C-alpha cells in the first residue's frame, strides 16, 4: 500500500467509532466502503456524519458546499465481501468481542486482495493472539480516539510479525488524512493513552466510592490543573519542571527510585535550571524556558476561560 495512491478503503462497523472514521477518510478525498450488518445502523451513521459535517461547517472549518461530495464518497454496504472489493486498506471497528473479530478477519483475509492492509481499532484485546492470520505481515492496529473526526492521535501498533512496510504505510496513510500517528515499538495492551486513562478513572472511582469528593469536584480539579498543564507539557516534561532532583529525593525517601531520573540527576541534568533534563532545552536559560512555559499557560487559560471550559458540557 502506497499511502498517497490509496483511492478506496473499507471501514467495518458503522457504530460510535466507525461512522466518524469513515467521515475522516471521505473528507480527505478517499472513497469509503462503510459496512455494517444492519441497514438501520448504516442509515443512522450517515445521519450522524451529516450532522458532524454541518457542525464543522458552522465553525468555518469546512465549506457547506463540500458536504454533499464528502457524503457521496461514503458507500454503505451490508455485505463484507462487497465492502472488501477494490480496497487498499481496511479498518475494523466492530464490538470488542474476540469471536466477532475473529470471524470478521477470517472473512476479510478471504475477500481482500493480498496487498490490502488489515487494521483493527482495538486497544483492549490481545489482538494478535486471538486472530489467526494467514498472512500476519499485513496485520496492524490503528487505534483512534473518540470522536475520531476531531481527536488527532492514532496509535499505530505492530504485532510480532507485522512487516515494516505495513507499519510505515499505515502511519503514512494516517498522516495523509490529517491524523497524528504515533508508532508503538511493540504491542502492549491499552497502548499509551488508555493506560493513563484507566489509571485516572480507577483513582476517580476510588474517590467516589469512599465519598472523598463528588464527581463535579473531581472534574473541576482536573480541568483547572492537569487540564492546563498537560496540553502544554505532557507527562514526562512536567517532571522536568517539577525538578528532577526533588523527584529523585522523594523517590529515595520512599525506598524506590526511577532509573531514568536517577541517571539524569547523577549527570547533573535537573530540568530547566540546568537547561537539560528528560528534555534538552538547547542551552536556553532557565528564565527563557520558564517565560515560554508561562506564556503558553496563560494563552491556553485565556482560551479555556473564554469558552467556559471549566463548566460541565
C-alpha positions in Angstrom: 0.0 0.0 0.0 1.3 3.4 -1.0 -0.4 6.0 1.2 -0.6 8.8 -1.4 -2.1 6.4 -4.0 -4.9 5.0 -1.9 -8.2 5.7 -3.5 -10.6 3.4 -1.6 -10.7 2.0 1.9 -13.2 -0.1 3.9 -14.4 0.6 7.4 -16.1 -2.4 9.1 -18.6 -1.4 11.7 -20.6 1.8 11.5 -21.2 2.5 15.2 -19.7 5.1 17.5 -16.2 5.0 16.1 -16.7 3.6 12.6 -19.0 6.3 11.2 -16.7 9.0 12.3 -13.6 7.3 11.0 -15.3 6.8 7.6 -16.0 10.5 7.6 -12.3 11.4 8.1 -11.3 9.3 5.1 -14.1 10.8 3.0 -13.1 14.3 4.0 -9.6 13.5 2.7 -11.0 12.7 -0.7 -10.9 8.9 -0.3 -13.8 6.6 -1.3 -15.1 4.6 1.7 -17.0 1.4 1.8 -18.8 1.6 5.2 -20.0 -1.8 6.2 -22.4 -2.9 8.9 -24.7 -5.9 9.1 -27.7 -3.7 9.8 -29.1 -1.2 7.4 -30.7 0.9 10.1 -27.2 1.3 11.7 -25.8 2.5 8.4 -28.7 4.9 7.9 -28.1 6.3 11.4 -24.4 6.5 10.7 -25.0 8.7 7.6 -27.3 11.0 9.6 -24.6 11.4 12.2 -21.9 12.1 9.6 -24.1 14.7 8.0 -24.6 16.3 11.4 -20.9 16.3 12.2 -20.1 18.0 8.9 -22.8 20.7 9.5 -21.1 21.4 12.8 -17.7 21.6 11.2 -19.1 23.9 8.5 -20.7 26.0 11.2 -17.3 26.6 12.8 -15.9 27.7 9.5 -13.6 24.7 9.1 -15.4 23.4 6.0 -17.5 25.0 3.2 -21.2 23.9 3.3 -20.9 23.2 -0.4 -18.3 20.5 0.3 -20.7 18.4 2.4 -22.6 16.6 -0.4 -19.3 15.5 -2.1 -18.0 14.1 1.2 -21.2 12.2 2.0 -21.3 10.8 -1.6 -17.8 9.3 -1.0 -19.2 7.1 1.7 -20.8 3.9 0.3 -22.9 2.0 2.9 -23.0 -1.8 2.4 -24.2 -4.8 4.5 -22.0 -7.4 2.8 -18.4 -7.9 3.9 -17.2 -9.3 0.6 -18.7 -6.3 -1.2 -17.1 -3.9 1.3 -13.7 -5.6 0.7 -13.8 -5.3 -3.1 -11.2 -3.0 -4.6 -9.9 -1.5 -1.3 -6.2 -1.0 -0.3 -6.8 -0.5 3.4 -9.4 -2.0 5.8 -10.1 -0.7 9.3 -12.2 -2.9 11.6 -14.2 -1.1 14.3 -16.7 -3.7 15.4 -17.6 -4.7 19.0 -14.7 -5.8 21.4 -15.7 -9.5 21.3 -13.0 -11.9 20.3 -15.2 -14.3 18.4 -16.8 -11.5 16.4 -13.4 -10.0 15.5 -12.0 -13.5 14.6 -14.9 -14.1 12.2 -14.5 -10.6 10.6 -10.8 -11.0 9.9 -11.2 -14.6 8.7 -13.7 -13.3 6.1 -11.5 -10.2 5.3 -8.5 -12.4 4.5 -10.6 -14.4 2.1 -12.2 -11.3 0.4 -9.4 -8.8 0.3 -6.6 -8.7 -2.3 -3.2 -9.9 -1.0 -1.7 -6.5 -0.7 -4.5 -5.0 1.4 -3.6 -3.8 4.9 -5.8 -5.2 7.6 -6.1 -2.9 10.6 -8.1 -3.1 13.8 -9.2 -0.2 16.0 -8.9 -2.3 19.2 -6.9 -1.4 22.2 -8.2 -3.8 24.9 -7.9 -7.3 23.4 -4.7 -9.4 22.8 -5.5 -8.9 19.1 -2.5 -10.7 17.6 -3.1 -13.7 19.8 -6.8 -14.1 19.2 -6.7 -13.6 15.4 -5.1 -16.4 13.4 -3.9 -14.6 10.3 -2.8 -16.5 7.3 -0.5 -13.5 6.5 0.3 -11.7 9.7 2.7 -9.4 7.9 -0.2 -7.2 6.7 -2.0 -7.0 10.1 -1.7 -3.9 12.3 -3.6 -1.9 14.8 -4.6 1.7 14.1 -6.3 2.9 17.3 -8.4 6.0 17.1 -9.9 8.2 19.8 -13.5 9.4 20.1 -14.6 11.5 18.4 -12.3 10.3 15.6 -13.2 13.3 13.3 -11.8 15.7 15.9 -9.1 13.9 18.0 -5.8 14.0 16.1 -4.0 11.0 17.6 -3.9 7.5 16.1 -1.8 4.9 17.9 -0.3 2.6 15.2 0.7 -0.7 16.8 2.6 -3.7 15.2 2.2 -7.3 16.0 5.2 -9.6 16.3 5.0 -10.4 12.6 3.8 -7.1 11.2 6.0 -6.1 8.3 7.9 -2.7 8.5 6.2 -1.7 5.2 2.7 -2.3 6.7 3.6 -0.2 9.7 5.2 2.6 7.7 2.4 2.7 5.1 -0.4 2.7 7.8 1.3 5.6 9.6 1.7 7.4 6.2 -2.0 7.0 5.4 -2.9 8.4 8.8 -0.7 11.4 8.1 -2.3 11.9 4.7 -5.8 12.1 6.2 -4.7 14.7 8.7 -4.1 12.5 11.8 -1.0 12.4 14.1 0.2 8.8 14.1 2.2 7.6 17.0 4.0 4.3 16.0 4.5 2.0 19.0 7.7 -0.1 19.2 5.6 -3.2 20.1 2.2 -4.4 21.2 1.2 -3.8 24.8 -2.5 -3.9 25.9 -4.2 -0.5 26.0 -1.1 1.2 24.5 -0.3 4.7 25.8 -3.3 6.8 26.3 -5.8 4.2 27.6 -3.2 3.1 30.2 -3.2 6.6 31.5 -7.0 7.0 31.2 -7.7 3.7 33.0 -5.4 4.8 35.9 -7.2 8.1 36.2 -10.7 6.6 36.1 -9.7 4.0 38.7 -8.5 6.7 41.0 -11.6 8.8 40.4 -13.9 5.8 41.2 -11.9 5.2 44.4 -12.6 8.8 45.5 -16.3 8.5 44.6 -16.7 5.1 46.4 -15.0 6.5 49.6 -17.0 9.7 49.4 -13.8 11.8 49.3 -15.1 14.1 46.6 -18.1 14.5 44.2 -18.0 13.8 40.5 -18.2 17.6 39.9 -15.4 18.3 42.3 -13.1 15.7 40.7 -13.7 17.1 37.2 -13.2 20.7 38.2 -10.0 19.8 39.9 -8.7 18.0 36.8 -9.8 20.7 34.4 -8.3 23.6 36.4 -4.9 21.9 37.0 -3.9 19.0 34.8 -6.2 20.3 32.0 -3.9 23.3 31.7 -0.6 21.8 32.3 -0.7 18.5 30.3 -1.6 20.1 26.9 1.5 22.2 27.1 4.0 20.0 28.9 2.6 16.4 28.7 3.6 14.0 31.4 7.3 13.5 31.1 8.3 17.1 30.5 6.2 18.1 33.6 8.8 16.2 35.6 11.5 18.5 34.3 9.6 21.5 35.6 8.9 19.8 39.0 12.7 19.4 39.3 14.3 16.0 38.8 16.5 16.3 41.9 13.4 16.9 44.0 11.6 13.9 42.4 14.6 11.7 42.9 14.9 12.6 46.6 11.2 11.9 47.2 11.5 8.5 45.5 14.6 7.7 47.5 12.7 8.5 50.8 10.0 6.1 49.6 12.6 3.4 49.1 12.3 3.3 45.3 14.0 5.1 42.5 13.3 5.7 38.8 16.4 4.7 36.9 15.9 7.3 34.2 15.6 10.2 36.7 18.4 8.9 38.9 20.7 8.8 35.8 19.7 12.3 34.8 20.4 13.7 38.3 23.8 11.9 38.5 24.7 13.6 35.2 23.7 17.0 36.5 20.7 17.2 34.2 18.0 18.6 36.6 15.5 20.3 34.2 15.2 23.9 33.2 17.6 25.1 35.9 20.4 23.3 34.0 18.9 23.6 30.5 18.6 19.9 30.3 16.6 17.1 32.0 14.5 14.5 30.3 14.2 17.1 27.6 17.2 19.1 26.1 16.5 22.8 26.2 19.3 23.7 23.8 21.3 26.0 26.1 18.4 28.3 26.9 18.5 30.0 30.3 16.0 29.0 33.0 14.3 32.4 32.7 13.8 31.9 28.9 12.4 28.4 29.4 10.0 29.5 32.2 8.9 32.5 30.2 7.9 30.4 27.3 6.0 27.9 29.5 4.2 30.7 31.3 3.2 32.4 28.1 1.7 29.2 26.8 -0.1 28.5 30.0 -1.7 32.0 30.0 -2.7 31.7 26.4 -4.4 28.3 27.0 -6.0 29.6 30.2 -7.5 32.6 28.4 -8.9 30.4 25.7 -10.4 27.9 28.2 -12.0 30.8 30.3 -13.3 32.4 27.1 -15.2 29.3 26.1 -16.4 28.5 29.7 -14.5 25.2 29.5 -14.5 24.8 33.3 -18.2 24.3 33.4 -19.8 21.0 32.5 -20.7 20.5 28.9 
